[in-house]
Amino acid sequence: MFLAVKRLFLMALLPLLALVASVGNAAAGPLTWGVDGPDGRRADLKAIFEVMRARGLTQYRVGANLARDTDPYAVQMYRDMLALAKTYGITLKPILATPFAWGDRTDGGKYPAGDSNALYRQGYSRTYSFVVNFKDQINDWELGNEINLLALDSSGKKLYGRGWTAEEFDMPAMNDWAAVLKGMSDAIDKINHDYGLHLRRVLNTTSTMFGFLDFMASKGVGFDVISYHYYESLNQNPNRAWGGSRQPYNLFKKLASYGKPVVFNEVNCAEIYKPTYENEAGKPMTEACYKSLYATLGFITHQVDANVESVLIYEMLDEPAKAPPENRFGLMYDIHTPKVPLYMVSRFAGKALAPHEAEELSKRGM
């Protein structure tokens, strides 16, 4: 009798176990939402953080440029930004950059050989000396930004639609970067060891260039979180994403295959890159962008394969001083003038909209 009951119990339990297994990689909780934006030297962060708080955006991704002439005020700037962010319930997400990002192999002559060991020491020392200041306040540290796009083939082209394998990144430029990134990664690992912490190292890739992650891992670059940048056009589906040199693939399943948390920390539409983009509501290309971004956010929100923790829109404000297309990615034209995507992201973040804002989405079928 007991064995029969036990068998019945197990048979009833199997479907539940299968369901749990099917979503085992999915995020355990709701997504966190945020934006990319300028640092405290280039913008009024108080005004930006006020908008973010009102819109349910709680993460702010921002650069941390580390070099001999920037370190003294970079540390103080981050202290000021952290103090302000805390009052608004916002978490900073720094992007670390060392002098090699600007072509300096010797770190201002500190490592005159300029060889692989010099690059490693640059990455290590710059990272350790900066991060240790904020070890108890900032948990995630991104190791550079879109370094995979610096890999060029023999004709000088980026590896869009390619870059699936580590071997495609085995070139002098990427080996140099591997030395820098390993130094950065090891520095954070050492801080964790020294202070009993669990700071996370974030490594980024884009497009089909997953081989960049594999190549860096093969060179000893440790990372705990994958950052992915996603700019997509209308009528494209990440569950059957463009594979370039390969067949279409499921983006979320591919990201899940690494067994690490994922952050989509640059997201927007691809239409912005087109020369005909108007950056004006009601115009055809701009409206296609709005629909594309809405679809992308829906796909990310509803996927169940990857452990996606957060979605950050690039970026908070337009930058009119830049040349197109870099001047028009903002959720707002300026701090006083929102665009329709700000309403869209606010709703995804769970914030109620003003009636006229809700109407802007409703008339677009959102």
N, C-alpha and C positions, 0 to 999 in steps of 0.2 A: 504493500500500500504506500509506504513512504517513498519507495523508488519510483512508483508511478506518478505520485504527486510531484516529485522532484523533476521527472522528465517533462511533465506538463509545464512546470514553472520555467524550465530552461527553454522550452519551445516558445513560450510567450515572451521570454526575454530576448531571444535572438533578433527579432525585428528591431527592437529598441537599440541593441548593441550595433546593428548594422547602420541605423540612423546616426548614432553617435560617431561611428567610424567615418561616415560619409562627410560629416562636417567637422571632423577633428582638427583640421587646419584652419577653420574659419575663426574670425575674431571672436573673442569671448564676450565682448561688450560693444556698446555703440561706438561708432566712429567719432574721433575728435576732429574738429575742423579748424582751419587756420589759413594764414596767408604768408607769402614772402613779402619782404619790404626793405626799405633802406635803414641804415643805422642811425644812431642818435646825433651824428654830426650833420646828416643830410636831410633830416626831416623832423617835424614836430611830433615826437612819438606820443606825447600826451593826447593829442588830437586823434592820432591813429588808434591808440589803445581804447579811447572812449568809443569810437565807432565799433571796434572789434567786440568790446564787451556788450554793446547794445545788440550786436548781430550774432552772438553766440560763438564767436571765433576765439579760440583760447590758445593757439600756438602761433608763434611769430618766428619765421626762419630768416636769419640775418647773417651777413658775413662777419668773420673775425680775421682780419688781415694781419698776419704776424711777421714783422720785419724790424730791423734795428731802429728805424726811424718812426715806427708806429707803435711798438710795444708799450711805451710809457703811457700814452693816452688811450690805447686800446683797452688796457686793463681798467682804467678809470671810467671810460665810456661804458664798458660792460657792467661795471658796478652800478653806474647811474641807471642804465637800462633795466637791470635786474630789479633795482629798488622800485622803479616806476611800474614795471610789468607786474610785480607782486601786488601792488595796490589795485590792479585791474583783473587779477586772476589769470594772468597770461604767462605761458611758459616760453622761454626763448629756446630756439633751436639753432645753434651756431654752425656755420660752415667754416671750417678751418682752412686757411691758405698760408703757405710759407713762401719765402722769397723765390723758390724755384718756379712758382706760378708766374713770376715776372721775368723768368730767364736767368735768375741769379743762382749759379751752381755753388758758389763759395760762401753764401750768406754774408755778404759784405766783406769778404776776405777772412772771415773767421775760420773757414776750412779751405785753405788756398788750393789744395789739390783738385777740388772740383770733381772728384771721382765718385764711384758708387758709395764708398764709405762716407764721403763728405755729404752726399745727399741724404744718407741715412741719419747722420748726426744732426743735420739741419732739421729734418722732420722730427726727430726725437726731442732735441733740446727746445725748439720753439714750442712744440706741443706741450711738453711737460711743464715748462715754466709758465705757460698761460693757463692751461687747464687746472693746474693745482690750485690756482686762486679761487676757482669756482666749483671745486670738487663736491661741495655739500649743497650746491644750489642748482647746478645744471647736470642732468643725467645723460643726455645724448649728445654726441659730438660727431659731426659729419666730416669725413676725411676728404676734403676737396669737393669740387663741383664739376660734373660732366667731363671728367678726365678721359673717359672712353672716347670722347669726340676728338681728342688730340692724336688718336691713332689714324694714320693715313696709309693708303695702299701705295703701290709703286707709281701710280699716276697722280698722287697727291689728293685723292678723294677720301672722304670719311667713309666709314664702314656701314652706312645705312643699309638695311636689308641683308647685311652680312654680320660678321663678328660673333657668330654662334659658338665658336670654339676658342679655347685658350690659345691654341697655336697661332691663330690669326693676330694675336696681340704680342707675339714674341718678336719684338722689334726694339731697336735701341731706345726710342723715346719712351716706350712703355716699361722697359727695364729700368730706365732712370726713375720713372714715376713709382715703380714698385719699391725702389730703395727709399724714396721719400715717404711713401705711404706705410711701409713697414716700420720706419722710424716713428711715425705718428701713432700707428697702432700699438707698437710696443710701449710707447710712452704712457698711453692711457692704461694699458695692461699693468705697467709698473705702479701707477697711481692706485689702481685697484688693489694691488698686492700690498703696497705700503700702508694704505689706510683702511683696508678691509671693506672696500666699496664694490659696487657693481655698475660702474659707468659703462655705457654702451657705445660702441664704435659703429658708425653708420657709413656704408659704402654705396655709391650711386652708380646707376647705369641708365641708358636710354635705348629706345628703338629695339632692335634685335640683338644688341651687343651684350648678351649674357656671358659670352666668352671672356669679357673683361673681368667679371666677378671670379670666374674660374681661374683665370691667369693670375690675378692678384692673390687668390688663395694658395695657388701653387708656389708662389714666391714668399709665402709666410705672412701675408697681410691678413691679420685677424679682423673680422667684422661680425657684429652681432645682429645688425638690422640692415635690410636692403632698402635703399631709397630708389624709387623709380619715377621718372619724369614722363608724363603722358599728355601729348597734344594730339588730338584726333579730329578728323573731319566728319561731317554729317554722314549718316548712313553706314558708318563703320562699327563693327562689333568686336570688342576685345575678347569675346569668347571664341571668335574665329578671326584672329588678328592677322594682318598682313605679315607674311613670313619672309618676304624678300627672296633670297636664294633658296628658301625652303617652302614647304607647303604652309598654308594657314595654320595657326596654332592657337591654343587657349592661353591667353596671357596670364590669367590668374593661376591656372594649373602649373604653368612654367615657374612662376614666382614661388608657388607653394612647394615646388620640388626641392628648394634649398632648405626647407625646414626652419626658416627664420622669420621673425616678424617683418612686415613690409610697411613702408610709409610712402604714399604717393605725395611727395612734397613739392612738386611743380606740376600743376594741372591747369590746362586751359584748352581752348579750341585751336585747331590747326588753321582755320580760315584767316586768323589774324596775320599769318605769314604771307598771305596772297597780296600782290600789288594793288588789287582792286578793292581791298578791304576799306570800308568807309568809316568805321568806328562811330556809327550814328544809328541809333534805334530807328527801325522802319526801313532801312536800306537793305537790299537783298543779301549781300554777303555778311553783313552784321547780324541779320536775323538768322542766317544759316549757322553762324557762330554760336548764337544763343541756344539754338536747338541742339547743336552738337555737344556743347558743354553740359546741357541738361541731361542728354542721353548718357554721356560719359559718367556723370555723377550718379546716375541711376544704376548703371552697370556696376560701378564700384560698390555702391551701397548694398546691392542685392546679391553680390557674388558670395559663394560659400566655400571656396577652395583655399584661398590664401588668407593668412592671418594679417589682414590689413588693419593697422591701428589708427591711421589718420589720413586726412586729405587736406592738402594745402594748395590754395589757388595762387598761381603766379599772375599777377601780383596785386598789391593793395591799391596803388595809385598809378595812373599814367605818368610817364616821364617825358614830357614834351620837348625837353632839351636834347633827347636822343633822336637818332635817325630811325625811320621806319624799318622794320616793324617793331623795334624795341621800345618805341614811344607809346604803345597803345594797348598794353596787356592788362591795364588796371581794372579792378572792380569798380573804381570810381575815376572820373575825369580829374577831380581834385577832391580835397577833403570835404568839400561842401556839396559835391555833385555826383550822386551815385549813378551807376549804370544798372540796367536790368539784371545782369548776373549777380549783383550784390543781393538783390531780393531773393534770387534763386538759391544762393548759397545760404542765406539766412534761414530760409525754409528748411533746407536739408539739415541745418544745424539745430533745428527745433524751435526757432524763434517765430513768434507771431508777427505778421506784417500789418502795416497800416493799410486801410482799405484801398487806397490808390495803388499801393505796391502790389497787393494781392491781385488787383484788376490787371496790372501789367502782365502778370504770369498767366492769369486765367484766359485772357484773350489770345495768348500764344499756346494754349492747350497744355500748360504746365501745372 
